[in-house]
Amino acid sequence: MNTIADLTKHAKESMAKAVDATRREFSGIRSGKATTSLLDLVRVEAYGAEVPLNQVGMVSAPEARLLTVQPFDKSLAPAIEKAIRDSDLGLNPANQGGLIRVPIPALNEERRREMVKLVHKLAEEGRVAVRHARGETIHKIKKLDKISEDDKTRAEKDVQKMTDEHIKQIDQLIAAKEAEILEV
């Protein structure tokens, strides 16, 4: 049997997962700086399967505007290069004797605006996931038997407070990422 405590705990976990997912999505959006997490979402065709780039090579950021990828298996260098080029990150890698250099070009104003729009779209998906967890939990709380209306109302207010906190966290992530993207 579900109790109010179980339901609110589950809602909190779901909301935290939504915030974490949004944070992960944001790390894959490029700003003007080189970060190794930029290539986290790139998948490489290797050994007959699509695998994350960090499983076939070591990514590092030796300079502010440069990423390097050191393939674990040199024969995969062309596949890694192709995967980075084909990703929608707008990067142009160059293979230099087994080391793949990925210069990070400065973003122009139009591209920055596109990135900010993408950040807002991803953030809205995170907010929707948080609100979905709230709606689902409140629905289950209303269906509970043998619990007073006062307890149900109190639980709904707690869930709403939790929702507001998680949405505020997403808003803080947006502000930070937007500032990072717009920084020249």
N, C-alpha and C positions, 0 to 999 in steps of 0.2 A: 504493500500500500504506500502510495506517495504521501508525504507530509509536506507542510508548507516549507519546512527547512530543506527537505530534499529538492523541492521544486526551485526554491530561490538559489540553492547551491548550484544546481544544474544550469540555471539561467545565467548566473555569474560566470561559470566556466565557458558557456557558449559565447557570452559577450566578450570575454577576455580573448577567446580564440579569434573572434572577428577583428578585434583591435590588432592582434598579432599578425593576422593575415594581411591587414591593411599596411602595417609596418613593413612586412616582407615585400609586398607589392611596390611600396615606395622605394625600397632599397634598389630595385631594378630599374628605376627611372633615372636617367642620367641628368646630372647638372653639369656645370662647367668643370668640376673636379673629377679626377680619376679615383674610383673606389673599386675594390676587388668585387664587391657585391653586385656591381653593375652587370657582370657576366653570369650571375647566378642562374638566371632563367634561360640562358643559352643551352640548347641541347645539340649534341654532336652525334652524327651517324658513325657508330664504332662497333665493331665486332657483331654486326648484324642487328643492332638495336640502337634506339635513341637514348643516349645517356647524358646526364648533366655534365657540363664542361669541367667542373671541378673534380670529376672522377677520372678524367683522361689527361689532365694537365694541372700544373700549379700556376695559379694566377697571382701576380703581385703588382704593386703600384710603386715603381722606383722613383717616379717623378709626379708632379701635380697633374700633368696632362698626358701621362703615358701609362698604359697597362702592358704587362708582358705575360705571355702564357708559355710555360715550359712544358711541352708534352712529355708524358711519362713514356710513351712509345713514339719515337720519331716518325714512324710511318703514318701516324694519325695527324701530323701537322697540316696537310692539305684539307682534311675533313674539318679540323678545328677552324682553320682559316675560313673555309666556306660557311660554316655554321655561324661564325661571328658576322661575316659579311651579309648573310641572308637574314639575320635577326633584324628586327625593325628598330635597332638602336642607332642606325645611321653611322656605323663605324667602318673604317677601311683598314683591316689588318695587313701586315706585311711580314712574310716569312723570311727570316735572316738566319740561315744555317741551323734550323731546328728550333730557334727561339722566335716566337711570334710577337711582333711589336704592334700594339694597338694604340695609335695616337688618338687622343680625345680632342676633337676640334672644339673651338669656342662656339657656344650657341649664339645664333643670331636672334634678334628680337622676336621674329615670327615663330621660330622654333621654341623659344622660351614660353611664349603664350600657349602654343600647342601642348607643351609639357605641363603647364599649369592646369590647362583644361583636363588633361589626362589624370592629373593628381586629384582634381575635384571629382571626376567620374569614379575613380577607384575608391575615394573616400566615401562617396555616396553609397557605393556597394557595401562598404563596411558598416555605414550607418543603418542601411536596410537590414543587414544581418543582425545587428544589435536590436533593432526594433522588432524583428521577427522573433527573436528569442524572448523579448518582453511579451509580445502578443500571445505566443504559445504558452508561456508560463501563466499569464493572467487567465487565459482560457482554462487551463488545468486547475488553477486555484479556485475559480468560480464553480467548477464541477465537483470539488471536494465535498464529501458528506461529513456529518458529525463535527463540523467546525462552525463556530459562530460567525455571523456576518461581520462583526467588529474585527475578528481575527483576519478574515478574508480581506477586508478593506485595508487593514494595517499592512498585510502582506503585499497587496497591490501597490500601496504607496512605497514600500521598501523596494519593490521591483522597479518602479518608476524612477526612484532615486538612483538605483544602480544603473539604469539605462542612461540617465542624464550624465552620470560620471563617465561612463564608457564613451558616450558621444563626445563629451568634452575632451577626452583623451585623443580621439580621432581628429577633432578640430585642432588640437595642439600639434599633432603630426602634420596636418595640412599646413599650418602656419610655418612650421620649421622647414618643410620641404619646399614650400613656395619661396621662402626667403633664400634658400640654398640655390634654387633654380634661377631666380631673378638677380642674384648677386653677380655683378660683372667683374 
